[in-house]
Amino acid sequence: MSMLELQIGGKSVALARMVLRERRPPPPRISLDVKPQYLRWEIGHYKDRLSFGPGGRGRARRWIPDRVSEQHNLVLDNAYELTARYGFLALNNYAAVGTGTTAPTTSDKTLAAEVARTNAVPAGEQDALTRVSDGVYDQQRVREFSATQVGGRNLGEWGFSPESVSGSQLAVKELFRDGSGQPVVLTLDQDQSLRLIYTIRIQLAPVTAQTVSIALTNLGTLTGKFLLTLGNPSYEKDDIHFIDEFARGYSTIYNYAILHDIALSTSYDDSQYQNWKARVSYTFQDYVAGSRQRKTDTVVFDQSIVGDFLTFGLGWYYGTNNLKNQAPARVVLDSALTKDNLHKLIFDPWTLAW
């Protein structure tokens, strides 16, 4: 509200002036949150034992933990910049250890004194990506440093990185700590190895329908319900893999924006396979350093696409004739959008923020 001043009979009279602005829902915005969970470290050695199987007697190696502990960890500011290059699922592909003992800060990018880096998964173990609840995943990495790499060393720090080169940038860093949270130096015997079992939590949103506005160049604004869904039932964890591609701006001919002539479900666990009516490729804008977000380019459906449409979404493609045509990111419109053969449809960019 502002004031309007009038001159009446030589006197100034102030009148309140109300300015009305149209209120619209916000545009679609996807959010991604990466949270540290815990690290379990194990110092141990291998012991040979006899095994029996279809081939007769043989020898197998059994892992014997000698010392273990669980502790917290620190996601570095650098993780958000690395996400724009590698996505978030690859942030902890490589484990690194060093001899440094300086307390880490979120502004760090490397270990103080790195001595080894690996992506080796020990026999009998595997990485895992587990859906905990709607849009919430726990990712676990199991990495092992051999006795050749770390035997006889005094280790004070550890980290994880998407990069293989020793000394390159980290996404996660901490000192080794005991069960009470106090820093410790791990002294390994010459025949001992070290395992790092690391878990991180990833949360996507929105997974419940949100009211949004969709801007169309020269054609005004539409409203609808926006959310992430599981997408194509033939591909497990469609939503998180799609958002990972979005984060790193993986532009290929297999990124598709999709129009449906029906109102798709606004339930997160929707897994019905629906045939798309129109699709076009889309690309991503370059990442702006420090922004912690990425945007698509505008999405354009040309004059050849005609019909009444009720759902607009972003999806991607894998394999032969196996389009994820559910579109894991979708807006179900409040009313049908009619498209003729005289105009293009130009949708404003969508945003992913982390």
Order of alpha helices (4+ residues) and beta strands (2+ residues): beta-beta-beta-beta-beta-alpha-beta-beta-beta-beta-alpha-beta-beta-beta-beta-beta-beta-beta-alpha-beta-beta-beta-beta-beta-beta-beta-beta
